[in-house]
Amino acid sequence: MLRKKNDRPKLRDYTVLFEPLGEGGYMVVVPALPGIVTCGETLAEARRMASDAIRCHLEGLLKDGEPLPDDRPIRREPVKEVLRVALAGA
């Protein structure tokens, strides 16, 4: 897709959560865009991966004629807890 010389990309902001991983690096999720999960070995790499994943997802929505979702800012702290599950036959 060719852009006109004066066309500027539209900027969108999305809240992103970076979870430090035990083995190093960060897992990234975007609450407003379910299904986007990426990671990076450093916080900088995780940011780049998240930016790329968001851009690709939004470009796909635009290509399909779908509306772009608005950000859903986190208004409260996430809840962290441990859940125990039972596996049949284990």
N, CA, C and O atoms as a GROMACS GRO file, in nm:
protein
  360
    1MET      N    1   0.084  -0.116   0.000
    1MET     CA    2   0.000   0.000   0.000
    1MET      C    3   0.090   0.125   0.000
    1MET      O    4   0.172   0.143   0.090
    2LEU      N    5   0.073   0.208  -0.100
    2LEU     CA    6   0.155   0.329  -0.110
    2LEU      C    7   0.089   0.443  -0.037
    2LEU      O    8  -0.032   0.464  -0.047
    3ARG      N    9   0.168   0.517   0.035
    3ARG     CA   10   0.119   0.636   0.105
    3ARG      C   11   0.155   0.759   0.026
    3ARG      O   12   0.257   0.764  -0.043
    4LYS      N   13   0.069   0.859   0.035
    4LYS     CA   14   0.102   0.988  -0.022
    4LYS      C   15   0.212   1.048   0.065
    4LYS      O   16   0.225   1.015   0.183
    5LYS      N   17   0.291   1.135   0.006
    5LYS     CA   18   0.406   1.191   0.076
    5LYS      C   19   0.367   1.261   0.207
    5LYS      O   20   0.442   1.253   0.304
    6ASN      N   21   0.254   1.328   0.212
    6ASN     CA   22   0.213   1.402   0.330
    6ASN      C   23   0.133   1.318   0.430
    6ASN      O   24   0.101   1.365   0.540
    7ASP      N   25   0.101   1.195   0.393
    7ASP     CA   26   0.026   1.109   0.486
    7ASP      C   27   0.114   1.071   0.605
    7ASP      O   28   0.227   1.024   0.589
    8ARG      N   29   0.061   1.093   0.722
    8ARG     CA   30   0.132   1.052   0.843
    8ARG      C   31   0.060   0.932   0.901
    8ARG      O   32  -0.063   0.925   0.895
    9PRO      N   33   0.134   0.838   0.957
    9PRO     CA   34   0.067   0.724   1.020
    9PRO      C   35  -0.018   0.772   1.137
    9PRO      O   36   0.017   0.866   1.208
   10LYS      N   37  -0.130   0.706   1.156
   10LYS     CA   38  -0.215   0.738   1.270
   10LYS      C   39  -0.158   0.670   1.393
   10LYS      O   40  -0.119   0.553   1.388
   11LEU      N   41  -0.153   0.743   1.502
   11LEU     CA   42  -0.097   0.689   1.626
   11LEU      C   43  -0.210   0.642   1.717
   11LEU      O   44  -0.311   0.711   1.732
   12ARG      N   45  -0.192   0.527   1.777
   12ARG     CA   46  -0.288   0.471   1.872
   12ARG      C   47  -0.210   0.432   1.997
   12ARG      O   48  -0.097   0.384   1.988
   13ASP      N   49  -0.270   0.451   2.113
   13ASP     CA   50  -0.207   0.414   2.240
   13ASP      C   51  -0.282   0.295   2.300
   13ASP      O   52  -0.405   0.292   2.301
   14TYR      N   53  -0.206   0.198   2.351
   14TYR     CA   54  -0.263   0.082   2.418
   14TYR      C   55  -0.184   0.053   2.545
   14TYR      O   56  -0.061   0.060   2.546
   15THR      N   57  -0.256   0.020   2.650
   15THR     CA   58  -0.193  -0.021   2.775
   15THR      C   59  -0.136  -0.162   2.757
   15THR      O   60  -0.203  -0.250   2.704
   16VAL      N   61  -0.012  -0.181   2.801
   16VAL     CA   62   0.059  -0.307   2.785
   16VAL      C   63   0.110  -0.352   2.922
   16VAL      O   64   0.159  -0.270   3.000
   17LEU      N   65   0.098  -0.482   2.951
   17LEU     CA   66   0.147  -0.536   3.077
   17LEU      C   67   0.269  -0.623   3.051
   17LEU      O   68   0.267  -0.710   2.964
   18PHE      N   69   0.376  -0.597   3.125
   18PHE     CA   70   0.501  -0.672   3.113
   18PHE      C   71   0.518  -0.757   3.239
   18PHE      O   72   0.531  -0.703   3.349
   19GLU      N   73   0.519  -0.888   3.222
   19GLU     CA   74   0.536  -0.977   3.337
   19GLU      C   75   0.677  -1.038   3.334
   19GLU      O   76   0.712  -1.108   3.238
   20PRO      N   77   0.758  -1.011   3.436
   20PRO     CA   78   0.891  -1.073   3.440
   20PRO      C   79   0.877  -1.225   3.449
   20PRO      O   80   0.796  -1.277   3.527
   21LEU      N   81   0.956  -1.296   3.371
   21LEU     CA   82   0.953  -1.442   3.371
   21LEU      C   83   1.065  -1.497   3.458
   21LEU      O   84   1.173  -1.438   3.467
   22GLY      N   85   1.039  -1.609   3.523
   22GLY     CA   86   1.137  -1.670   3.612
   22GLY      C   87   1.269  -1.704   3.543
   22GLY      O   88   1.375  -1.692   3.603
   23GLU      N   89   1.262  -1.744   3.417
   23GLU     CA   90   1.383  -1.782   3.343
   23GLU      C   91   1.450  -1.661   3.277
   23GLU      O   92   1.550  -1.676   3.207
   24GLY      N   93   1.394  -1.544   3.300
   24GLY     CA   94   1.447  -1.421   3.240
   24GLY      C   95   1.356  -1.372   3.129
   24GLY      O   96   1.282  -1.451   3.070
   25GLY      N   97   1.362  -1.246   3.101
   25GLY     CA   98   1.280  -1.188   2.998
   25GLY      C   99   1.143  -1.147   3.051
   25GLY      O  100   1.117  -1.151   3.171
   26TYR      N  101   1.057  -1.109   2.958
   26TYR     CA  102   0.925  -1.058   2.993
   26TYR      C  103   0.820  -1.114   2.899
   26TYR      O  104   0.842  -1.123   2.778
   27MET      N  105   0.705  -1.150   2.954
   27MET     CA  106   0.588  -1.184   2.875
   27MET      C  107   0.502  -1.058   2.868
   27MET      O  108   0.490  -0.985   2.967
   28VAL      N  109   0.443  -1.033   2.752
   28VAL     CA  110   0.366  -0.911   2.731
   28VAL      C  111   0.224  -0.946   2.688
   28VAL      O  112   0.204  -1.030   2.600
   29VAL      N  113   0.125  -0.880   2.749
   29VAL     CA  114  -0.014  -0.891   2.707
   29VAL      C  115  -0.072  -0.751   2.690
   29VAL      O  116  -0.025  -0.655   2.751
   30VAL      N  117  -0.174  -0.742   2.605
   30VAL     CA  118  -0.241  -0.615   2.576
   30VAL      C  119  -0.388  -0.635   2.610
   30VAL      O  120  -0.461  -0.694   2.531
   31PRO      N  121  -0.434  -0.587   2.726
   31PRO     CA  122  -0.571  -0.614   2.768
   31PRO      C  123  -0.679  -0.576   2.666
   31PRO      O  124  -0.780  -0.645   2.656
   32ALA      N  125  -0.660  -0.469   2.592
   32ALA     CA  126  -0.760  -0.426   2.494
   32ALA      C  127  -0.760  -0.511   2.368
   32ALA      O  128  -0.854  -0.505   2.288
   33LEU      N  129  -0.656  -0.592   2.349
   33LEU     CA  130  -0.644  -0.675   2.230
   33LEU      C  131  -0.621  -0.820   2.271
   33LEU      O  132  -0.509  -0.870   2.262
   34PRO      N  133  -0.726  -0.888   2.317
   34PRO     CA  134  -0.711  -1.027   2.362
   34PRO      C  135  -0.647  -1.112   2.253
   34PRO      O  136  -0.675  -1.096   2.134
   35GLY      N  137  -0.564  -1.202   2.294
   35GLY     CA  138  -0.496  -1.289   2.199
   35GLY      C  139  -0.356  -1.243   2.167
   35GLY      O  140  -0.276  -1.322   2.116
   36ILE      N  141  -0.323  -1.119   2.194
   36ILE     CA  142  -0.186  -1.074   2.172
   36ILE      C  143  -0.104  -1.109   2.296
   36ILE      O  144  -0.125  -1.055   2.404
   37VAL      N  145  -0.012  -1.199   2.276
   37VAL     CA  146   0.084  -1.237   2.379
   37VAL      C  147   0.218  -1.249   2.308
   37VAL      O  148   0.231  -1.321   2.209
   38THR      N  149   0.317  -1.180   2.359
   38THR     CA  150   0.450  -1.187   2.301
   38THR      C  151   0.551  -1.181   2.415
   38THR      O  152   0.512  -1.171   2.532
   39CYS      N  153   0.678  -1.186   2.383
   39CYS     CA  154   0.779  -1.181   2.489
   39CYS      C  155   0.908  -1.124   2.433
   39CYS      O  156   0.924  -1.106   2.312
   40GLY      N  157   1.000  -1.094   2.523
   40GLY     CA  158   1.131  -1.046   2.486
   40GLY      C  159   1.230  -1.079   2.596
   40GLY      O  160   1.193  -1.091   2.712
   41GLU      N  161   1.355  -1.093   2.557
   41GLU     CA  162   1.458  -1.127   2.655
   41GLU      C  163   1.492  -1.009   2.746
   41GLU      O  164   1.537  -1.028   2.859
   42THR      N  165   1.471  -0.887   2.696
   42THR     CA  166   1.491  -0.766   2.776
   42THR      C  167   1.363  -0.684   2.770
   42THR      O  168   1.277  -0.709   2.685
   43LEU      N  169   1.350  -0.587   2.858
   43LEU     CA  170   1.233  -0.501   2.856
   43LEU      C  171   1.226  -0.424   2.723
   43LEU      O  172   1.117  -0.407   2.667
   44ALA      N  173   1.339  -0.378   2.674
   44ALA     CA  174   1.343  -0.306   2.546
   44ALA      C  175   1.296  -0.396   2.432
   44ALA      O  176   1.218  -0.353   2.346
   45GLU      N  177   1.344  -0.520   2.430
   45GLU     CA  178   1.301  -0.613   2.325
   45GLU      C  179   1.153  -0.646   2.339
   45GLU      O  180   1.082  -0.656   2.239
   46ALA      N  181   1.105  -0.662   2.462
   46ALA     CA  182   0.963  -0.690   2.484
   46ALA      C  183   0.877  -0.574   2.435
   46ALA      O  184   0.770  -0.596   2.380
   47ARG      N  185   0.923  -0.452   2.454
   47ARG     CA  186   0.850  -0.333   2.404
   47ARG      C  187   0.843  -0.336   2.251
   47ARG      O  188   0.738  -0.311   2.192
   48ARG      N  189   0.957  -0.367   2.188
   48ARG     CA  190   0.958  -0.372   2.041
   48ARG      C  191   0.866  -0.483   1.990
   48ARG      O  192   0.792  -0.463   1.894
   49MET      N  193   0.870  -0.599   2.054
   49MET     CA  194   0.784  -0.710   2.013
   49MET      C  195   0.637  -0.674   2.031
   49MET      O  196   0.554  -0.707   1.945
   50ALA      N  197   0.604  -0.608   2.141
   50ALA     CA  198   0.466  -0.568   2.167
   50ALA      C  199   0.420  -0.467   2.064
   50ALA      O  200   0.309  -0.477   2.012
   51SER      N  201   0.504  -0.370   2.033
   51SER     CA  202   0.469  -0.268   1.934
   51SER      C  203   0.443  -0.333   1.798
   51SER      O  204   0.347  -0.298   1.730
   52ASP      N  205   0.527  -0.426   1.760
   52ASP     CA  206   0.511  -0.495   1.632
   52ASP      C  207   0.383  -0.579   1.632
   52ASP      O  208   0.309  -0.578   1.533
   53ALA      N  209   0.356  -0.650   1.741
   53ALA     CA  210   0.236  -0.733   1.749
   53ALA      C  211   0.109  -0.647   1.742
   53ALA      O  212   0.013  -0.683   1.674
   54ILE      N  213   0.110  -0.534   1.811
   54ILE     CA  214  -0.006  -0.444   1.808
   54ILE      C  215  -0.027  -0.390   1.668
   54ILE      O  216  -0.138  -0.391   1.615
   55ARG      N  217   0.081  -0.341   1.606
   55ARG     CA  218   0.071  -0.286   1.471
   55ARG      C  219   0.019  -0.389   1.372
   55ARG      O  220  -0.070  -0.358   1.293
   56CYS      N  221   0.072  -0.509   1.375
   56CYS     CA  222   0.027  -0.615   1.284
   56CYS      C  223  -0.120  -0.649   1.306
   56CYS      O  224  -0.195  -0.666   1.210
   57HIS      N  225  -0.160  -0.657   1.432
   57HIS     CA  226  -0.300  -0.687   1.464
   57HIS      C  227  -0.392  -0.577   1.411
   57HIS      O  228  -0.494  -0.607   1.348
   58LEU      N  229  -0.358  -0.452   1.436
   58LEU     CA  230  -0.441  -0.341   1.392
   58LEU      C  231  -0.445  -0.330   1.240
   58LEU      O  232  -0.551  -0.302   1.183
   59GLU      N  233  -0.333  -0.353   1.175
   59GLU     CA  234  -0.332  -0.350   1.028
   59GLU      C  235  -0.421  -0.460   0.971
   59GLU      O  236  -0.487  -0.440   0.870
   60GLY      N  237  -0.422  -0.577   1.037
   60GLY     CA  238  -0.511  -0.685   0.995
   60GLY      C  239  -0.657  -0.647   1.010
   60GLY      O  240  -0.738  -0.675   0.922
   61LEU      N  241  -0.690  -0.582   1.121
   61LEU     CA  242  -0.828  -0.537   1.141
   61LEU      C  243  -0.869  -0.437   1.033
   61LEU      O  244  -0.978  -0.447   0.976
   62LEU      N  245  -0.780  -0.340   1.004
   62LEU     CA  246  -0.810  -0.241   0.901
   62LEU      C  247  -0.829  -0.307   0.764
   62LEU      O  248  -0.920  -0.272   0.690
   63LYS      N  249  -0.742  -0.402   0.733
   63LYS     CA  250  -0.751  -0.472   0.605
   63LYS      C  251  -0.885  -0.544   0.592
   63LYS      O  252  -0.942  -0.550   0.483
   64ASP      N  253  -0.934  -0.598   0.702
   64ASP     CA  254  -1.061  -0.671   0.702
   64ASP      C  255  -1.182  -0.580   0.719
   64ASP      O  256  -1.295  -0.627   0.725
   65GLY      N  257  -1.158  -0.449   0.727
   65GLY     CA  258  -1.268  -0.354   0.742
   65GLY      C  259  -1.328  -0.351   0.881
   65GLY      O  260  -1.440  -0.304   0.899
   66GLU      N  261  -1.255  -0.401   0.979
   66GLU     CA  262  -1.303  -0.405   1.117
   66GLU      C  263  -1.264  -0.276   1.190
   66GLU      O  264  -1.163  -0.213   1.156
   67PRO      N  265  -1.343  -0.237   1.291
   67PRO     CA  266  -1.305  -0.118   1.368
   67PRO      C  267  -1.187  -0.147   1.459
   67PRO      O  268  -1.165  -0.260   1.502
   68LEU      N  269  -1.111  -0.043   1.489
   68LEU     CA  270  -0.999  -0.057   1.582
   68LEU      C  271  -1.052  -0.040   1.724
   68LEU      O  272  -1.120   0.058   1.753
   69PRO      N  273  -1.020  -0.135   1.812
   69PRO     CA  274  -1.067  -0.123   1.950
   69PRO      C  275  -0.997  -0.009   2.023
   69PRO      O  276  -0.881   0.022   1.996
   70ASP      N  277  -1.070   0.052   2.115
   70ASP     CA  278  -1.010   0.153   2.202
   70ASP      C  279  -0.932   0.084   2.311
   70ASP      O  280  -0.956  -0.032   2.343
   71ASP      N  281  -0.838   0.157   2.368
   71ASP     CA  282  -0.761   0.106   2.481
   71ASP      C  283  -0.854   0.087   2.600
   71ASP      O  284  -0.955   0.157   2.614
   72ARG      N  285  -0.820  -0.008   2.684
   72ARG     CA  286  -0.892  -0.029   2.810
   72ARG      C  287  -0.791  -0.012   2.922
   72ARG      O  288  -0.730  -0.110   2.967
   73PRO      N  289  -0.773   0.111   2.968
   73PRO     CA  290  -0.673   0.134   3.073
   73PRO      C  291  -0.703   0.051   3.197
   73PRO      O  292  -0.818   0.026   3.230
   74ILE      N  293  -0.598   0.010   3.264
   74ILE     CA  294  -0.610  -0.064   3.389
   74ILE      C  295  -0.637   0.038   3.499
   74ILE      O  296  -0.552   0.120   3.530
   75ARG      N  297  -0.755   0.032   3.556
   75ARG     CA  298  -0.792   0.130   3.658
   75ARG      C  299  -0.761   0.080   3.799
   75ARG      O  300  -0.756   0.158   3.894
   76ARG      N  301  -0.742  -0.051   3.811
   76ARG     CA  302  -0.710  -0.110   3.941
   76ARG      C  303  -0.594  -0.205   3.923
   76ARG      O  304  -0.564  -0.248   3.811
   77GLU      N  305  -0.528  -0.236   4.033
   77GLU     CA  306  -0.416  -0.330   4.027
   77GLU      C  307  -0.467  -0.468   3.988
   77GLU      O  308  -0.574  -0.510   4.033
   78PRO      N  309  -0.391  -0.540   3.904
   78PRO     CA  310  -0.430  -0.678   3.873
   78PRO      C  311  -0.431  -0.763   4.001
   78PRO      O  312  -0.357  -0.735   4.094
   79VAL      N  313  -0.515  -0.864   4.002
   79VAL     CA  314  -0.523  -0.957   4.116
   79VAL      C  315  -0.429  -1.073   4.087
   79VAL      O  316  -0.433  -1.132   3.979
   80LYS      N  317  -0.346  -1.106   4.183
   80LYS     CA  318  -0.253  -1.217   4.169
   80LYS      C  319  -0.287  -1.321   4.275
   80LYS      O  320  -0.292  -1.290   4.394
   81GLU      N  321  -0.310  -1.443   4.231
   81GLU     CA  322  -0.337  -1.551   4.326
   81GLU      C  323  -0.296  -1.684   4.265
   81GLU      O  324  -0.276  -1.695   4.144
   82VAL      N  325  -0.285  -1.785   4.350
   82VAL     CA  326  -0.252  -1.920   4.306
   82VAL      C  327  -0.380  -2.002   4.305
   82VAL      O  328  -0.454  -2.003   4.404
   83LEU      N  329  -0.408  -2.070   4.194
   83LEU     CA  330  -0.522  -2.160   4.186
   83LEU      C  331  -0.474  -2.303   4.180
   83LEU      O  332  -0.382  -2.334   4.105
   84ARG      N  333  -0.534  -2.390   4.258
   84ARG     CA  334  -0.502  -2.532   4.254
   84ARG      C  335  -0.607  -2.602   4.168
   84ARG      O  336  -0.727  -2.582   4.187
   85VAL      N  337  -0.561  -2.684   4.074
   85VAL     CA  338  -0.652  -2.759   3.989
   85VAL      C  339  -0.624  -2.908   4.006
   85VAL      O  340  -0.511  -2.950   4.027
   86ALA      N  341  -0.730  -2.987   3.995
   86ALA     CA  342  -0.717  -3.132   4.006
   86ALA      C  343  -0.720  -3.192   3.865
   86ALA      O  344  -0.806  -3.158   3.784
   87LEU      N  345  -0.628  -3.282   3.838
   87LEU     CA  346  -0.623  -3.350   3.709
   87LEU      C  347  -0.672  -3.493   3.728
   87LEU      O  348  -0.623  -3.566   3.814
   88ALA      N  349  -0.769  -3.531   3.649
   88ALA     CA  350  -0.822  -3.666   3.655
   88ALA      C  351  -0.714  -3.764   3.609
   88ALA      O  352  -0.650  -3.743   3.506
   89GLY      N  353  -0.694  -3.870   3.684
   89GLY     CA  354  -0.598  -3.974   3.645
   89GLY      C  355  -0.453  -3.937   3.665
   89GLY      O  356  -0.364  -4.008   3.617
   90ALA      N  357  -0.426  -3.829   3.735
   90ALA     CA  358  -0.286  -3.791   3.753
   90ALA      C  359  -0.240  -3.825   3.894
   90ALA      O  360  -0.124  -3.801   3.929
   0.00000   0.00000   0.00000
